[in-house]
Amino acid sequence: MTHFVFNILLSLVWALASGQISLVSLVVGFILGYCVLWCAQPLMTPTRYFRRLPLAIRFAGFFLWQLVLSNLRVAYDVITPHLYMHPGIVAVPLDAKTDQEITFLANLITLTPGTLSLDVSEDRRTLYVHAMFVDSPEKVRDTIKQGFERRLLELLR
């Protein structure tokens, strides 16, 4: 976490040195600060920061892509006269163990249009998800397990 704080501080220093505090100067400062910290790795304590930041960027890109796809699918179903939805509730077995992992996964599923996290089983091994398009429960389960959960656990663990 300290590397991230250093990176934020370096981006603020860059923005102040450039004479304007804007989103662009902060992003450029963050990228330059990341490069400086990456070069200074041997001088600092070992960290997973340089592995996690690219994972976080890829995860954000994946989530945004899923968000766009699900928005388009729901919008298409609403606009067309024929309804293509087959709603259903799917039980998804969880590899996530901690409260933080389960909460993040449930919230990501709920934020995606067409899906809603309903409940977690008492033993915290199963997440119940309502999906608007359940052509096959296995397909919905695989999409959540191999998409959201796998990438989220890579990032958090």
OpenMM code with the backbone's topology and positions (N, CA, C; nanometers):
from openmm import Vec3, app, unit

residues = "MET THR HIS PHE VAL PHE ASN ILE LEU LEU SER LEU VAL TRP ALA LEU ALA SER GLY GLN ILE SER LEU VAL SER LEU VAL VAL GLY PHE ILE LEU GLY TYR CYS VAL LEU TRP CYS ALA GLN PRO LEU MET THR PRO THR ARG TYR PHE ARG ARG LEU PRO LEU ALA ILE ARG PHE ALA GLY PHE PHE LEU TRP GLN LEU VAL LEU SER ASN LEU ARG VAL ALA TYR ASP VAL ILE THR PRO HIS LEU TYR MET HIS PRO GLY ILE VAL ALA VAL PRO LEU ASP ALA LYS THR ASP GLN GLU ILE THR PHE LEU ALA ASN LEU ILE THR LEU THR PRO GLY THR LEU SER LEU ASP VAL SER GLU ASP ARG ARG THR LEU TYR VAL HIS ALA MET PHE VAL ASP SER PRO GLU LYS VAL ARG ASP THR ILE LYS GLN GLY PHE GLU ARG ARG LEU LEU GLU LEU LEU ARG".split()
positions = [
    Vec3(0.0824, -0.1193, 0.0000),
    Vec3(0.0000, 0.0000, 0.0000),
    Vec3(0.0865, 0.1253, 0.0000),
    Vec3(0.2028, 0.1186, 0.0603),
    Vec3(0.2865, 0.2376, 0.0657),
    Vec3(0.3357, 0.2783, -0.0740),
    Vec3(0.3571, 0.1815, -0.1613),
    Vec3(0.3991, 0.2152, -0.2971),
    Vec3(0.2895, 0.2918, -0.3697),
    Vec3(0.1669, 0.2530, -0.3475),
    Vec3(0.0542, 0.3235, -0.4091),
    Vec3(0.0470, 0.4669, -0.3573),
    Vec3(0.0671, 0.4851, -0.2276),
    Vec3(0.0652, 0.6193, -0.1689),
    Vec3(0.1799, 0.7031, -0.2265),
    Vec3(0.2986, 0.6430, -0.2378),
    Vec3(0.4114, 0.7134, -0.2998),
    Vec3(0.3780, 0.7528, -0.4439),
    Vec3(0.3127, 0.6634, -0.5154),
    Vec3(0.2764, 0.6910, -0.6538),
    Vec3(0.1776, 0.8075, -0.6615),
    Vec3(0.0806, 0.8115, -0.5727),
    Vec3(-0.0146, 0.9234, -0.5684),
    Vec3(0.0590, 1.0535, -0.5367),
    Vec3(0.1491, 1.0484, -0.4395),
    Vec3(0.2258, 1.1680, -0.4043),
    Vec3(0.3104, 1.2164, -0.5214),
    Vec3(0.3734, 1.1231, -0.5928),
    Vec3(0.4530, 1.1624, -0.7087),
    Vec3(0.3657, 1.2227, -0.8184),
    Vec3(0.2450, 1.1727, -0.8346),
    Vec3(0.1567, 1.2311, -0.9360),
    Vec3(0.1133, 1.3714, -0.8955),
    Vec3(0.0915, 1.3932, -0.7666),
    Vec3(0.0584, 1.5283, -0.7195),
    Vec3(0.1761, 1.6239, -0.7370),
    Vec3(0.2968, 1.5751, -0.7077),
    Vec3(0.4168, 1.6572, -0.7263),
    Vec3(0.4322, 1.6937, -0.8735),
    Vec3(0.4083, 1.5971, -0.9630),
    Vec3(0.4174, 1.6255, -1.1060),
    Vec3(0.3153, 1.7308, -1.1475),
    Vec3(0.1922, 1.7156, -1.0982),
    Vec3(0.0875, 1.8115, -1.1355),
    Vec3(0.1222, 1.9508, -1.0846),
    Vec3(0.1738, 1.9600, -0.9626),
    Vec3(0.2118, 2.0907, -0.9088),
    Vec3(0.3311, 2.1495, -0.9836),
    Vec3(0.4276, 2.0637, -1.0202),
    Vec3(0.5462, 2.1123, -1.0924),
    Vec3(0.5107, 2.1568, -1.2335),
    Vec3(0.4112, 2.0936, -1.2937),
    Vec3(0.3734, 2.1328, -1.4293),
    Vec3(0.2889, 2.2595, -1.4305),
    Vec3(0.2402, 2.3028, -1.3160),
    Vec3(0.1693, 2.4296, -1.3079),
    Vec3(0.0190, 2.4198, -1.3226),
    Vec3(-0.0336, 2.3028, -1.3468),
    Vec3(-0.1791, 2.2897, -1.3558),
    Vec3(-0.2209, 2.1549, -1.2979),
    Vec3(-0.3202, 2.1587, -1.2125),
    Vec3(-0.3729, 2.0354, -1.1553),
    Vec3(-0.4991, 2.0000, -1.2341),
    Vec3(-0.4820, 1.9040, -1.3235),
    Vec3(-0.5934, 1.8560, -1.4049),
    Vec3(-0.5862, 1.7044, -1.4080),
    Vec3(-0.6888, 1.6436, -1.4603),
    Vec3(-0.6919, 1.4981, -1.4695),
    Vec3(-0.5781, 1.4463, -1.5569),
    Vec3(-0.5516, 1.5165, -1.6653),
    Vec3(-0.4452, 1.4739, -1.7566),
    Vec3(-0.3092, 1.4804, -1.6872),
    Vec3(-0.2805, 1.5897, -1.6179),
    Vec3(-0.1505, 1.6006, -1.5515),
    Vec3(-0.1380, 1.5003, -1.4371),
    Vec3(-0.2476, 1.4695, -1.3699),
    Vec3(-0.2434, 1.3688, -1.2634),
    Vec3(-0.2197, 1.2287, -1.3202),
    Vec3(-0.2817, 1.1973, -1.4332),
    Vec3(-0.2614, 1.0662, -1.4959),
    Vec3(-0.1176, 1.0543, -1.5466),
    Vec3(-0.0682, 1.1593, -1.6111),
    Vec3(0.0708, 1.1573, -1.6582),
    Vec3(0.1659, 1.1445, -1.5399),
    Vec3(0.1381, 1.2166, -1.4325),
    Vec3(0.2199, 1.2060, -1.3124),
    Vec3(0.2142, 1.0683, -1.2500),
    Vec3(0.0969, 1.0053, -1.2540),
    Vec3(0.0839, 0.8704, -1.1994),
    Vec3(0.1666, 0.7714, -1.2806),
    Vec3(0.1622, 0.7842, -1.4127),
    Vec3(0.2398, 0.6946, -1.4992),
    Vec3(0.3897, 0.7165, -1.4791),
    Vec3(0.4311, 0.8422, -1.4736),
    Vec3(0.5734, 0.8712, -1.4495),
    Vec3(0.6167, 0.8243, -1.3105),
    Vec3(0.5318, 0.8460, -1.2114),
    Vec3(0.5621, 0.7991, -1.0761),
    Vec3(0.5743, 0.6482, -1.0702),
    Vec3(0.4878, 0.5780, -1.1433),
    Vec3(0.4946, 0.4319, -1.1497),
    Vec3(0.6290, 0.3880, -1.2082),
    Vec3(0.6720, 0.4567, -1.3149),
    Vec3(0.8017, 0.4238, -1.3773),
    Vec3(0.9172, 0.4491, -1.2813),
    Vec3(0.9111, 0.5605, -1.2094),
    Vec3(1.0170, 0.5927, -1.1125),
    Vec3(1.0216, 0.4873, -1.0024),
    Vec3(0.9064, 0.4505, -0.9493),
    Vec3(0.9022, 0.3488, -0.8445),
    Vec3(0.9461, 0.2122, -0.8960),
    Vec3(0.9145, 0.1830, -1.0202),
    Vec3(0.9559, 0.0558, -1.0778),
    Vec3(1.1085, 0.0499, -1.0889),
    Vec3(1.1696, 0.1629, -1.1284),
    Vec3(1.3161, 0.1683, -1.1375),
    Vec3(1.3815, 0.1629, -0.9994),
    Vec3(1.3109, 0.2122, -0.8980),
    Vec3(1.3659, 0.2158, -0.7621),
    Vec3(1.3325, 0.0905, -0.6824),
    Vec3(1.2793, -0.0120, -0.7447),
    Vec3(1.2428, -0.1349, -0.6742),
    Vec3(1.3547, -0.1938, -0.5893),
    Vec3(1.4764, -0.2037, -0.6397),
    Vec3(1.5823, -0.2639, -0.5577),
    Vec3(1.6112, -0.1865, -0.4288),
    Vec3(1.5783, -0.0587, -0.4252),
    Vec3(1.6053, 0.0230, -0.3079),
    Vec3(1.4938, 0.0189, -0.2042),
    Vec3(1.3785, -0.0324, -0.2425),
    Vec3(1.2619, -0.0306, -0.1547),
    Vec3(1.2281, -0.1713, -0.1076),
    Vec3(1.1337, -0.1799, -0.0146),
    Vec3(1.0911, -0.3098, 0.0361),
    Vec3(1.0159, -0.3863, -0.0727),
    Vec3(1.0254, -0.5189, -0.0725),
    Vec3(0.9541, -0.5986, -0.1733),
    Vec3(0.8021, -0.5779, -0.1623),
    Vec3(0.7360, -0.5775, -0.2777),
    Vec3(0.5926, -0.5522, -0.2799),
    Vec3(0.5276, -0.6219, -0.3993),
    Vec3(0.3954, -0.6388, -0.3907),
    Vec3(0.3186, -0.6946, -0.5019),
    Vec3(0.2549, -0.5835, -0.5851),
    Vec3(0.2874, -0.4605, -0.5557),
    Vec3(0.2256, -0.3459, -0.6223),
    Vec3(0.2456, -0.3501, -0.7734),
    Vec3(0.3629, -0.3879, -0.8184),
    Vec3(0.3935, -0.3845, -0.9614),
    Vec3(0.3279, -0.4998, -1.0360),
    Vec3(0.2784, -0.5986, -0.9635),
    Vec3(0.2023, -0.7065, -1.0247),
    Vec3(0.0530, -0.6740, -1.0208),
    Vec3(0.0094, -0.6077, -0.9149),
    Vec3(-0.1330, -0.5813, -0.8962),
    Vec3(-0.1868, -0.4671, -0.9827),
    Vec3(-0.1110, -0.3653, -1.0057),
    Vec3(-0.1611, -0.2520, -1.0839),
    Vec3(-0.2001, -0.2929, -1.2262),
    Vec3(-0.1160, -0.3672, -1.2985),
    Vec3(-0.1612, -0.4128, -1.4307),
    Vec3(-0.2843, -0.5039, -1.4225),
    Vec3(-0.2915, -0.5877, -1.3184),
    Vec3(-0.4100, -0.6721, -1.2997),
    Vec3(-0.5341, -0.5871, -1.2766),
    Vec3(-0.5204, -0.4810, -1.1982),
    Vec3(-0.6342, -0.3927, -1.1702),
    Vec3(-0.6809, -0.3223, -1.2972),
    Vec3(-0.5872, -0.2818, -1.3813),
    Vec3(-0.6231, -0.2144, -1.5066),
    Vec3(-0.6941, -0.3121, -1.5999),
    Vec3(-0.6411, -0.4360, -1.6105),
    Vec3(-0.7066, -0.5369, -1.6936),
    Vec3(-0.8450, -0.5721, -1.6398),
    Vec3(-0.8567, -0.5802, -1.5067),
    Vec3(-0.9857, -0.6115, -1.4455),
    Vec3(-1.0870, -0.5009, -1.4744),
    Vec3(-1.0445, -0.3770, -1.4631),
    Vec3(-1.1344, -0.2647, -1.4927),
    Vec3(-1.1778, -0.2684, -1.6392),
    Vec3(-1.0861, -0.2989, -1.7286),
    Vec3(-1.1214, -0.3109, -1.8702),
    Vec3(-1.2199, -0.4246, -1.8948),
    Vec3(-1.1955, -0.5390, -1.8299),
    Vec3(-1.2874, -0.6526, -1.8433),
    Vec3(-1.4261, -0.6158, -1.7917),
    Vec3(-1.4323, -0.5522, -1.6755),
    Vec3(-1.5623, -0.5169, -1.6184),
    Vec3(-1.6350, -0.4161, -1.7069),
    Vec3(-1.5647, -0.3161, -1.7572),
    Vec3(-1.6279, -0.2186, -1.8463),
    Vec3(-1.6803, -0.2847, -1.9738),
    Vec3(-1.6054, -0.3801, -2.0282),
    Vec3(-1.6500, -0.4516, -2.1469),
    Vec3(-1.7771, -0.5321, -2.1169),
    Vec3(-1.7776, -0.6027, -2.0027),
    Vec3(-1.8969, -0.6784, -1.9633),
    Vec3(-2.0156, -0.5855, -1.9403),
    Vec3(-1.9884, -0.4690, -1.8860),
    Vec3(-2.0932, -0.3703, -1.8630),
    Vec3(-2.1551, -0.3246, -1.9957),
    Vec3(-2.0715, -0.2973, -2.0944),
    Vec3(-2.1202, -0.2555, -2.2256),
    Vec3(-2.2014, -0.3676, -2.2905),
    Vec3(-2.1475, -0.4900, -2.2879),
    Vec3(-2.2177, -0.6023, -2.3498),
    Vec3(-2.3533, -0.6274, -2.2848),
    Vec3(-2.3585, -0.6261, -2.1538),
    Vec3(-2.4851, -0.6539, -2.0859),
    Vec3(-2.5842, -0.5392, -2.1062),
    Vec3(-2.5360, -0.4155, -2.1108),
    Vec3(-2.6249, -0.3027, -2.1411),
    Vec3(-2.6858, -0.3169, -2.2800),
    Vec3(-2.6039, -0.3544, -2.3771),
    Vec3(-2.6539, -0.3727, -2.5127),
    Vec3(-2.7555, -0.4864, -2.5199),
    Vec3(-2.7279, -0.5945, -2.4487),
    Vec3(-2.8203, -0.7086, -2.4515),
    Vec3(-2.9547, -0.6731, -2.3886),
    Vec3(-2.9510, -0.6060, -2.2739),
    Vec3(-3.0756, -0.5654, -2.2082),
    Vec3(-3.1489, -0.4613, -2.2932),
    Vec3(-3.0771, -0.3653, -2.3494),
    Vec3(-3.1402, -0.2630, -2.4330),
    Vec3(-3.2045, -0.3251, -2.5563),
    Vec3(-3.1364, -0.4199, -2.6183),
    Vec3(-3.1928, -0.4867, -2.7350),
    Vec3(-3.3215, -0.5602, -2.6988),
    Vec3(-3.3219, -0.6259, -2.5833),
    Vec3(-3.4410, -0.6986, -2.5405),
    Vec3(-3.5563, -0.6033, -2.5109),
    Vec3(-3.5262, -0.4866, -2.4584),
    Vec3(-3.6306, -0.3888, -2.4272),
    Vec3(-3.6853, -0.3249, -2.5545),
    Vec3(-3.5987, -0.2956, -2.6503),
    Vec3(-3.6387, -0.2250, -2.7719),
    Vec3(-3.7181, -0.3134, -2.8680),
    Vec3(-3.6782, -0.4386, -2.8815),
    Vec3(-3.7451, -0.5255, -2.9786),
    Vec3(-3.8812, -0.5705, -2.9261),
    Vec3(-3.9754, -0.5968, -3.0166),
    Vec3(-4.1084, -0.6379, -2.9729),
    Vec3(-4.1116, -0.7784, -2.9116),
    Vec3(-4.0230, -0.8655, -2.9555),
    Vec3(-4.0179, -1.0015, -2.9012),
    Vec3(-3.9235, -1.0053, -2.7809),
    Vec3(-3.9656, -1.0665, -2.6724),
    Vec3(-3.8801, -1.0773, -2.5543),
    Vec3(-3.7902, -1.2002, -2.5667),
    Vec3(-3.6605, -1.1777, -2.5527),
    Vec3(-3.5630, -1.2863, -2.5624),
    Vec3(-3.5192, -1.3363, -2.4260),
    Vec3(-3.5637, -1.2738, -2.3220),
    Vec3(-3.5146, -1.3105, -2.1894),
    Vec3(-3.5786, -1.4413, -2.1424),
    Vec3(-3.4971, -1.5144, -2.0672),
    Vec3(-3.5399, -1.6352, -1.9975),
    Vec3(-3.4876, -1.6225, -1.8554),
    Vec3(-3.5584, -1.5504, -1.7681),
    Vec3(-3.5059, -1.5265, -1.6339),
    Vec3(-3.4992, -1.6546, -1.5517),
    Vec3(-3.4051, -1.6552, -1.4596),
    Vec3(-3.3907, -1.7693, -1.3710),
    Vec3(-3.2925, -1.7397, -1.2604),
    Vec3(-3.2942, -1.8273, -1.1616),
    Vec3(-3.2014, -1.8163, -1.0484),
    Vec3(-3.1004, -1.9297, -1.0605),
    Vec3(-2.9734, -1.8936, -1.0509),
    Vec3(-2.8641, -1.9888, -1.0678),
    Vec3(-2.7807, -1.9919, -0.9398),
    Vec3(-2.7504, -2.1119, -0.8930),
    Vec3(-2.6614, -2.1285, -0.7778),
    Vec3(-2.5179, -2.1382, -0.8297),
    Vec3(-2.4327, -2.0471, -0.7840),
    Vec3(-2.2938, -2.0422, -0.8286),
    Vec3(-2.2042, -2.0841, -0.7124),
    Vec3(-2.1321, -2.1966, -0.7238),
    Vec3(-2.0394, -2.2350, -0.6175),
    Vec3(-1.9235, -2.1364, -0.6122),
    Vec3(-1.8836, -2.0999, -0.4912),
    Vec3(-1.7830, -1.9947, -0.4739),
    Vec3(-1.6453, -2.0507, -0.4402),
    Vec3(-1.5439, -1.9934, -0.5028),
    Vec3(-1.4052, -2.0141, -0.4614),
    Vec3(-1.3629, -1.9018, -0.3678),
    Vec3(-1.4364, -1.7918, -0.3695),
    Vec3(-1.4092, -1.6786, -0.2803),
    Vec3(-1.4405, -1.7216, -0.1375),
    Vec3(-1.3525, -1.6878, -0.0451),
    Vec3(-1.3686, -1.7324, 0.0935),
    Vec3(-1.3960, -1.6189, 0.1912),
    Vec3(-1.3276, -1.5070, 0.1752),
    Vec3(-1.3403, -1.3994, 0.2736),
    Vec3(-1.4647, -1.3159, 0.2459),
    Vec3(-1.5076, -1.2419, 0.3468),
    Vec3(-1.6224, -1.1527, 0.3309),
    Vec3(-1.5962, -1.0486, 0.2232),
    Vec3(-1.4736, -0.9979, 0.2184),
    Vec3(-1.4380, -0.8967, 0.1190),
    Vec3(-1.4514, -0.9517, -0.0231),
    Vec3(-1.3991, -1.0708, -0.0473),
    Vec3(-1.4058, -1.1308, -0.1807),
    Vec3(-1.5507, -1.1574, -0.2223),
    Vec3(-1.6298, -1.2129, -0.1307),
    Vec3(-1.7696, -1.2440, -0.1613),
    Vec3(-1.8486, -1.1158, -0.1855),
    Vec3(-1.8244, -1.0139, -0.1050),
    Vec3(-1.8958, -0.8871, -0.1207),
    Vec3(-1.8615, -0.8205, -0.2536),
    Vec3(-1.7326, -0.8152, -0.2878),
    Vec3(-1.6933, -0.7557, -0.4160),
    Vec3(-1.7569, -0.8312, -0.5327),
    Vec3(-1.7540, -0.9639, -0.5278),
    Vec3(-1.8114, -1.0431, -0.6361),
    Vec3(-1.9616, -1.0192, -0.6477),
    Vec3(-2.0314, -1.0213, -0.5362),
    Vec3(-2.1765, -0.9992, -0.5380),
    Vec3(-2.2096, -0.8597, -0.5911),
    Vec3(-2.1326, -0.7602, -0.5517),
    Vec3(-2.1578, -0.6243, -0.5994),
    Vec3(-2.1277, -0.6097, -0.7486),
    Vec3(-2.0222, -0.6725, -0.7977),
    Vec3(-1.9917, -0.6667, -0.9405),
    Vec3(-2.1023, -0.7317, -1.0228),
    Vec3(-2.1553, -0.8424, -0.9732),
    Vec3(-2.2646, -0.9099, -1.0431),
    Vec3(-2.3885, -0.8210, -1.0435),
    Vec3(-2.4167, -0.7585, -0.9310),
    Vec3(-2.5346, -0.6732, -0.9215),
    Vec3(-2.5203, -0.5475, -1.0070),
    Vec3(-2.4008, -0.4944, -1.0201),
    Vec3(-2.3789, -0.3751, -1.1019),
    Vec3(-2.3954, -0.4029, -1.2513),
    Vec3(-2.3837, -0.5284, -1.2914),
    Vec3(-2.3966, -0.5637, -1.4317),
    Vec3(-2.5449, -0.5768, -1.4663),
    Vec3(-2.5939, -0.5015, -1.5631),
    Vec3(-2.7361, -0.5090, -1.5986),
    Vec3(-2.7775, -0.6503, -1.6402),
    Vec3(-2.8937, -0.6915, -1.5920),
    Vec3(-2.9453, -0.8230, -1.6252),
    Vec3(-2.9137, -0.9286, -1.5221),
    Vec3(-2.8331, -0.8950, -1.4221),
    Vec3(-2.8015, -0.9909, -1.3158),
    Vec3(-2.8165, -0.9228, -1.1802),
    Vec3(-2.8465, -1.0048, -1.0811),
    Vec3(-2.8657, -0.9544, -0.9455),
    Vec3(-2.8251, -1.0623, -0.8469),
    Vec3(-2.7361, -1.0298, -0.7555),
    Vec3(-2.6991, -1.1227, -0.6488),
    Vec3(-2.8108, -1.1241, -0.5464),
    Vec3(-2.8610, -1.2427, -0.5171),
    Vec3(-2.9736, -1.2538, -0.4253),
    Vec3(-2.9314, -1.2870, -0.2834),
    Vec3(-2.8475, -1.3902, -0.2684),
    Vec3(-2.8150, -1.4373, -0.1343),
    Vec3(-2.6893, -1.5230, -0.1396),
    Vec3(-2.6291, -1.5392, -0.0227),
    Vec3(-2.5161, -1.6291, -0.0054),
    Vec3(-2.5626, -1.7374, 0.0914),
    Vec3(-2.5272, -1.8605, 0.0627),
    Vec3(-2.5698, -1.9705, 0.1496),
    Vec3(-2.5086, -1.9554, 0.2888),
    Vec3(-2.5652, -2.0280, 0.3837),
    Vec3(-2.5183, -2.0213, 0.5234),
    Vec3(-2.3706, -2.0580, 0.5356),
    Vec3(-2.3268, -2.1580, 0.4589),
    Vec3(-2.1863, -2.2014, 0.4663),
    Vec3(-2.0936, -2.1175, 0.3784),
    Vec3(-2.1477, -2.0133, 0.3119),
    Vec3(-2.0724, -1.9194, 0.2287),
    Vec3(-2.0000, -1.9871, 0.1124),
    Vec3(-2.0577, -2.0959, 0.0626),
    Vec3(-1.9978, -2.1663, -0.0498),
    Vec3(-2.0767, -2.1498, -0.1790),
    Vec3(-2.1954, -2.0892, -0.1691),
    Vec3(-2.2812, -2.0748, -0.2860),
    Vec3(-2.3413, -1.9351, -0.2897),
    Vec3(-2.3369, -1.8748, -0.4066),
    Vec3(-2.3992, -1.7449, -0.4296),
    Vec3(-2.5179, -1.7671, -0.5232),
    Vec3(-2.6335, -1.7153, -0.4843),
    Vec3(-2.7532, -1.7277, -0.5669),
    Vec3(-2.7690, -1.5998, -0.6488),
    Vec3(-2.7783, -1.6176, -0.7800),
    Vec3(-2.7817, -1.5050, -0.8732),
    Vec3(-2.9073, -1.5146, -0.9591),
    Vec3(-2.9803, -1.4048, -0.9684),
    Vec3(-3.0911, -1.3965, -1.0629),
    Vec3(-3.0365, -1.3366, -1.1911),
    Vec3(-3.0586, -1.4059, -1.3007),
    Vec3(-3.0116, -1.3575, -1.4306),
    Vec3(-3.1306, -1.3426, -1.5241),
    Vec3(-3.1242, -1.2426, -1.6057),
    Vec3(-3.2315, -1.2131, -1.6998),
    Vec3(-3.2283, -1.3079, -1.8199),
    Vec3(-3.1101, -1.3535, -1.8565),
    Vec3(-3.0936, -1.4409, -1.9727),
    Vec3(-3.0284, -1.5716, -1.9293),
    Vec3(-3.1093, -1.6699, -1.8934),
    Vec3(-3.0582, -1.8004, -1.8520),
    Vec3(-3.0975, -1.9022, -1.9587),
    Vec3(-3.0208, -1.9065, -2.0651),
    Vec3(-3.0432, -2.0082, -2.1673),
    Vec3(-2.9950, -2.1428, -2.1148),
    Vec3(-2.8845, -2.1379, -2.0412),
    Vec3(-2.8275, -2.2571, -1.9804),
    Vec3(-2.7663, -2.2147, -1.8463),
    Vec3(-2.8079, -2.2783, -1.7355),
    Vec3(-2.7492, -2.2419, -1.6055),
    Vec3(-2.5978, -2.2619, -1.6014),
    Vec3(-2.5472, -2.3626, -1.6728),
    Vec3(-2.4029, -2.3877, -1.6748),
    Vec3(-2.3276, -2.2726, -1.7408),
    Vec3(-2.3882, -2.2158, -1.8444),
    Vec3(-2.3244, -2.1040, -1.9147),
    Vec3(-2.3170, -1.9809, -1.8243),
    Vec3(-2.4242, -1.9526, -1.7518),
    Vec3(-2.4248, -1.8389, -1.6581),
    Vec3(-2.3228, -1.8633, -1.5479),
    Vec3(-2.3209, -1.9852, -1.4954),
    Vec3(-2.2265, -2.0213, -1.3894),
    Vec3(-2.0826, -2.0060, -1.4372),
    Vec3(-2.0546, -2.0551, -1.5585),
    Vec3(-1.9193, -2.0432, -1.6148),
    Vec3(-1.8799, -1.8987, -1.6382),
    Vec3(-1.9739, -1.8186, -1.6861),
    Vec3(-1.9445, -1.6770, -1.7099),
    Vec3(-1.9046, -1.6084, -1.5806),
    Vec3(-1.9738, -1.6381, -1.4734),
    Vec3(-1.9418, -1.5760, -1.3446),
    Vec3(-1.8129, -1.6328, -1.2879),
    Vec3(-1.7970, -1.7655, -1.2915),
    Vec3(-1.6784, -1.8289, -1.2324),
    Vec3(-1.5508, -1.7943, -1.3092),
    Vec3(-1.5545, -1.8089, -1.4419),
    Vec3(-1.4343, -1.7882, -1.5216),
    Vec3(-1.4097, -1.6422, -1.5557),
    Vec3(-1.5130, -1.5611, -1.5467),
    Vec3(-1.4967, -1.4194, -1.5766),
    Vec3(-1.4723, -1.3388, -1.4516),
    Vec3(-1.5804, -1.3106, -1.3814),
    Vec3(-1.5721, -1.2208, -1.2666),
    Vec3(-1.4915, -1.2794, -1.1505),
    Vec3(-1.5268, -1.4000, -1.1066),
    Vec3(-1.4639, -1.4529, -0.9853),
    Vec3(-1.3151, -1.4800, -1.0041),
    Vec3(-1.2774, -1.5430, -1.1136),
    Vec3(-1.1355, -1.5739, -1.1356),
    Vec3(-1.0510, -1.4464, -1.1390),
    Vec3(-1.0964, -1.3471, -1.2126),
    Vec3(-1.0204, -1.2225, -1.2236),
    Vec3(-1.0184, -1.1456, -1.0915),
    Vec3(-1.1297, -1.1471, -1.0200),
    Vec3(-1.1344, -1.0782, -0.8914),
    Vec3(-1.0400, -1.1437, -0.7907),
    Vec3(-1.0368, -1.2767, -0.7872),
    Vec3(-0.9479, -1.3452, -0.6935),
    Vec3(-0.8016, -1.3267, -0.7309),
    Vec3(-0.7711, -1.3199, -0.8612),
    Vec3(-0.6342, -1.2879, -0.9034),
    Vec3(-0.5914, -1.1528, -0.8489),
    Vec3(-0.6828, -1.0590, -0.8507),
    Vec3(-0.6520, -0.9230, -0.8070),
    Vec3(-0.6405, -0.9130, -0.6549),
    Vec3(-0.7278, -0.9794, -0.5840),
    Vec3(-0.7322, -0.9630, -0.4378),
    Vec3(-0.6356, -1.0537, -0.3623),
    Vec3(-0.5958, -1.1631, -0.4223),
    Vec3(-0.5075, -1.2566, -0.3495),
    Vec3(-0.3629, -1.2363, -0.3817),
] * unit.nanometer
topology = app.Topology()
chain = topology.addChain("A")
for resn in residues:
    res = topology.addResidue(resn, chain)
    for name in ("N", "CA", "C"):
        topology.addAtom(name, app.Element.getBySymbol(name[0]), res)
